[in-house]
Amino acid sequence: MCWSATADLVAGAGITAVGAVAVASAVRRPRTLPLAALPVLLGGHQIIEAEVWHRNGGTGPATVAWAVIALPLLALWVPVAVLCAAPAGARRRLLVPLAAGAATSAALAHTLATRTVMSEIRGHTVGYSLGLPHSELIVAGYLLATIGSLLLAGDRGLVLFGVLVGVGAAVSFTLWRREYISTWCAFAALSSVLLTLWIRRPGPAGTDAAGHPR
């Protein structure tokens, strides 16, 4: 999320464009396609939030779409994408964050289907509330599925990506709690560029520049 509708729209368009480059680069490495598409998803997510700003929050379709992407979809998409792209030696341990992501995604999808998600403009941020049951457990599962899968990927580029995402999430959450400017859009943009560079590196996924298995 960014600090205004315009910032969300501009950042979202830029991140989506970077994602398009990543997807085009991943065509020759099909296992990396789900991960390459992540910036496109994040960019679209921010464009949707621009509409939330324009609607002044509330419970409309834009708010629901934002929550569906942010909660159940990303909780499952990220660990699946990392599992597809990671070196073969890391895939067994990645089943743990994948299981956490599947369980967390199911719980979040059920909550979205049975409760009303609300968005509210809070100064320079948008706040979202859903009334999650067992929120601490769900947050732990979400972090294990998303950031945890990257940190366990067994690839230096993906681990660095995971560290960046973790730092960005922590900083953005701290500033959001203070109802100050959210910096998540900047971290999303930087992360998307890093991910695109990883996709475009020499050699197929799971190998070094010479194509040898890692």
C-alpha positions in Angstrom: 0.0 0.0 0.0 1.1 3.6 -0.7 0.2 7.0 0.8 -2.4 8.1 -1.7 -4.5 6.9 -4.6 -2.1 8.5 -7.1 1.0 6.9 -5.5 -0.7 3.5 -5.5 -1.7 3.9 -9.1 1.7 5.0 -10.3 3.6 2.4 -8.2 1.1 -0.3 -9.3 1.6 0.4 -13.0 5.4 0.5 -12.6 5.5 -2.8 -10.7 3.1 -4.4 -13.2 5.4 -3.4 -16.0 8.4 -4.8 -14.2 6.4 -8.0 -13.7 5.7 -8.2 -17.4 9.4 -8.2 -18.1 9.9 -10.9 -15.6 7.2 -13.1 -17.1 8.6 -12.6 -20.6 12.0 -13.6 -19.3 10.6 -16.7 -17.5 9.1 -18.2 -20.6 12.3 -20.2 -21.3 12.3 -21.4 -17.7 8.7 -22.5 -17.1 9.3 -23.5 -13.4 9.9 -19.8 -12.6 6.7 -18.5 -14.2 4.5 -18.5 -11.1 7.3 -16.5 -9.2 7.8 -14.2 -12.2 4.1 -13.4 -12.2 4.2 -12.2 -8.6 5.1 -8.6 -9.4 2.2 -8.5 -11.8 -0.1 -9.6 -9.0 1.4 -7.1 -6.6 1.2 -4.3 -9.1 -2.5 -5.1 -9.7 -3.0 -5.2 -6.0 -1.8 -1.7 -5.6 -3.9 -0.5 -8.6 -7.0 -2.0 -6.8 -6.1 -0.1 -3.7 -6.1 3.1 -5.7 -9.8 2.4 -6.2 -10.2 1.9 -2.4 -8.8 5.4 -1.9 -11.2 6.8 -4.5 -14.1 5.1 -2.7 -13.0 6.5 0.6 -12.7 3.0 2.1 -15.8 1.0 3.0 -16.9 -2.5 2.1 -17.2 -2.4 -1.7 -15.8 -4.7 -4.4 -12.4 -3.0 -4.4 -11.9 -3.7 -0.7 -13.0 -7.3 -1.1 -10.7 -7.8 -4.1 -7.8 -6.2 -2.2 -8.4 -8.6 0.7 -8.7 -11.7 -1.5 -5.3 -11.0 -3.1 -3.6 -10.0 0.1 -4.9 -12.8 2.3 -5.8 -16.2 0.9 -4.3 -15.8 -2.6 -0.8 -14.7 -1.6 -0.7 -17.1 1.3 -0.9 -20.0 -1.2 0.7 -18.4 -4.3 4.0 -17.6 -2.8 5.0 -21.0 -1.3 3.7 -22.8 -4.5 5.8 -20.4 -6.7 8.9 -20.8 -4.6 8.5 -24.6 -4.5 8.3 -24.6 -8.4 11.4 -22.4 -8.8 13.6 -23.7 -6.0 16.6 -26.1 -6.5 15.6 -29.7 -6.2 17.5 -30.2 -3.0 15.3 -27.6 -1.2 11.9 -28.9 -2.2 11.4 -31.3 0.6 11.8 -28.7 3.3 9.6 -26.3 1.3 6.7 -28.6 1.9 6.4 -27.2 5.4 5.7 -23.6 4.3 3.5 -25.0 1.6 1.4 -26.9 4.1 1.2 -23.7 6.3 0.2 -21.7 3.3 -2.6 -24.1 2.3 -4.0 -24.2 5.8 -3.7 -20.4 6.2 -5.3 -19.7 2.8 -8.2 -22.0 3.6 -8.8 -20.3 7.0 -8.6 -16.8 5.4 -10.9 -17.8 2.5 -13.5 -19.1 5.0 -13.3 -15.9 7.0 -13.7 -13.7 4.0 -16.7 -15.8 2.9 -18.4 -15.5 6.3 -17.4 -12.0 7.5 -17.3 -8.5 6.1 -14.0 -6.9 5.4 -13.9 -3.1 6.0 -11.4 -0.5 4.8 -10.8 2.9 6.4 -8.7 5.8 5.3 -6.4 6.7 8.2 -4.4 9.7 7.4 -1.8 8.6 4.9 -2.7 4.9 5.0 -5.6 2.6 4.4 -6.5 0.3 7.3 -8.3 -3.0 6.8 -10.2 -5.0 9.4 -11.8 -8.4 9.1 -12.0 -9.7 12.7 -9.8 -12.7 12.2 -10.4 -15.6 14.7 -7.1 -16.9 16.2 -5.3 -14.0 14.5 -1.9 -14.8 16.0 -1.9 -18.3 14.6 -3.1 -17.2 11.2 -0.4 -14.4 11.1 2.3 -17.0 12.0 1.1 -19.4 9.3 1.0 -16.5 6.8 4.6 -15.4 7.6 5.9 -19.0 7.4 4.2 -19.5 4.1 5.4 -16.3 2.4 8.6 -15.1 3.9 9.6 -18.5 5.3 9.3 -20.2 2.0 11.7 -17.7 0.4 14.2 -18.0 3.3 14.2 -21.8 2.9 14.5 -21.7 -0.9 18.1 -22.8 -1.0 18.9 -20.1 -3.6 20.9 -17.0 -2.6 18.8 -14.7 -4.8 15.5 -16.0 -3.4 16.9 -15.8 0.2 17.9 -12.2 -0.4 14.4 -11.5 -1.8 12.9 -13.1 1.3 15.1 -10.9 3.6 14.1 -7.8 1.7 10.4 -8.6 1.8 10.7 -9.4 5.6 12.4 -6.1 6.3 9.9 -4.2 4.1 6.9 -5.8 5.8 8.3 -5.0 9.3 9.1 -1.3 8.4 5.8 -0.8 6.6 3.8 -2.3 9.5 5.6 -0.1 12.1 4.8 3.0 10.1 1.3 1.9 9.4 0.7 1.4 13.1 1.6 5.0 13.6 -0.8 6.0 10.8 2.1 7.5 8.9 3.1 7.1 5.3 3.2 3.5 4.2 6.5 2.5 2.5 5.3 -0.9 1.3 5.0 0.4 -2.3 8.7 1.3 -2.4 9.7 -2.2 -1.0 7.3 -3.9 -3.5 9.0 -2.0 -6.4 12.5 -2.8 -5.2 11.6 -6.4 -4.5 10.0 -6.7 -8.0 13.2 -5.4 -9.7 15.3 -7.8 -7.6 13.1 -10.7 -8.6 13.2 -9.8 -12.2 17.0 -9.7 -12.1 16.9 -13.2 -10.5 14.7 -14.5 -13.3 16.9 -13.0 -16.0 20.2 -14.4 -14.6 22.2 -16.8 -16.8 21.5 -20.5 -16.6 18.2 -22.4 -15.9 16.5 -22.2 -12.5 18.3 -24.2 -9.9 21.7 -24.0 -11.6 24.6 -21.7 -11.6 25.6 -19.4 -14.5 27.2 -22.4 -16.3 24.1 -24.5 -15.9 25.5 -26.9 -13.3 23.1 -28.0 -10.5 23.6 -26.1 -7.2 
